[in-house]
Amino acid sequence: MLETIRDAFRRVFPALGGSGAPLIPVVRLTGTIGKMSRFQSGLTLSSVAPLLKKAFAIKAAPAVALVIDSPGGSAVQSHLIYKRIRALAAEHDKTVLVFVEDVCASGGYMIAC
């Protein structure tokens, strides 16, 4: 199976066969999704949109990697973040790679999809 994964990775990133590895921006989405309290904010569209926009705007990058570690939270914010990621991927014609750390439940799983 390792050989199959390596071959698939090289199909997506043909530059690996050449002189250098591709540049892949990484966006970390960590914490509860939604507004926690007046003084503590979780992951919301307004907090992650600038990071996503910057990552997808890098022209040399063939993909954007998301690292998710979230117990979930607001269904509305999860869906808004998910839709923004899909829209940016389509707009910039980029592959989205998702990596899950310790927890990826509920809304975190929706974003990962």
ABEGO torsion letter per residue (X at the ends): XAAAAAAAAAAABAAAABABBBBBBBBBBBEBBEBABAABBBBBAAAAAAAAAAAAABAABABBBBBBBBAEEBAAAAAAAAAAAAAAAAAAGBBBBBBBBABBBEAAAAAAX
